[in-house]
Amino acid sequence: MSGNQNAMPAKTQPPALVRYEAMCKAIAECHRVDEVKETKGNLK
């Protein structure tokens, strides 16, 4: 969501939206970790 120029600051966003954005970031991080693990597994 970093590309959204119209995003409100976190202090003014509804709590559910803040949690949603945190969830999206966490999912993206998990996906990156899974890709690294898969790549390392393919090297063996």
C-alpha positions as a LaTeX table, in Angstrom:
\begin{tabular}{lrrr}
\hline
Residue & $x$ (\AA) & $y$ (\AA) & $z$ (\AA) \\
\hline
Met1 & 0.00 & 0.00 & 0.00 \\
Ser2 & 3.02 & 2.26 & $-0.11$ \\
Gly3 & 2.04 & 3.47 & $-3.59$ \\
Asn4 & $-1.20$ & 5.05 & $-2.37$ \\
Gln5 & $-0.57$ & 8.81 & $-2.34$ \\
Asn6 & $-3.97$ & 9.51 & $-0.76$ \\
Ala7 & $-3.44$ & 7.29 & 2.29 \\
Met8 & $-4.28$ & 8.87 & 5.62 \\
Pro9 & $-1.66$ & 8.88 & 8.39 \\
Ala10 & $-1.94$ & 5.85 & 10.69 \\
Lys11 & $-3.22$ & 8.01 & 13.58 \\
Thr12 & $-6.36$ & 8.98 & 11.64 \\
Gln13 & $-7.11$ & 5.61 & 10.04 \\
Pro14 & $-9.83$ & 3.40 & 11.48 \\
Pro15 & $-8.37$ & 0.60 & 13.64 \\
Ala16 & $-9.59$ & $-2.13$ & 11.27 \\
Leu17 & $-7.73$ & $-0.53$ & 8.35 \\
Val18 & $-4.52$ & $-0.31$ & 10.38 \\
Arg19 & $-4.80$ & $-4.01$ & 11.26 \\
Tyr20 & $-5.55$ & $-4.87$ & 7.60 \\
Glu21 & $-2.44$ & $-3.04$ & 6.41 \\
Ala22 & $-0.30$ & $-4.76$ & 9.07 \\
Met23 & $-1.74$ & $-8.12$ & 7.98 \\
Cys24 & $-0.88$ & $-7.40$ & 4.33 \\
Lys25 & 2.70 & $-6.54$ & 5.27 \\
Ala26 & 3.02 & $-9.71$ & 7.38 \\
Ile27 & 1.68 & $-11.89$ & 4.55 \\
Ala28 & 4.12 & $-10.31$ & 2.09 \\
Glu29 & 7.03 & $-10.97$ & 4.46 \\
Cys30 & 5.99 & $-14.61$ & 4.94 \\
His31 & 5.77 & $-15.02$ & 1.17 \\
Arg32 & 9.33 & $-13.71$ & 0.76 \\
Val33 & 10.62 & $-16.09$ & 3.43 \\
Asp34 & 8.86 & $-19.02$ & 1.76 \\
Glu35 & 10.44 & $-18.10$ & $-1.59$ \\
Val36 & 13.91 & $-18.06$ & $-0.02$ \\
Lys37 & 13.34 & $-21.43$ & 1.66 \\
Glu38 & 12.08 & $-22.90$ & $-1.63$ \\
Thr39 & 15.10 & $-21.57$ & $-3.52$ \\
Lys40 & 17.52 & $-22.93$ & $-0.92$ \\
Gly41 & 15.74 & $-26.30$ & $-1.05$ \\
Asn42 & 16.14 & $-26.45$ & $-4.83$ \\
Leu43 & 19.90 & $-25.86$ & $-4.54$ \\
Lys44 & 20.51 & $-29.05$ & $-2.59$ \\
\hline
\end{tabular}
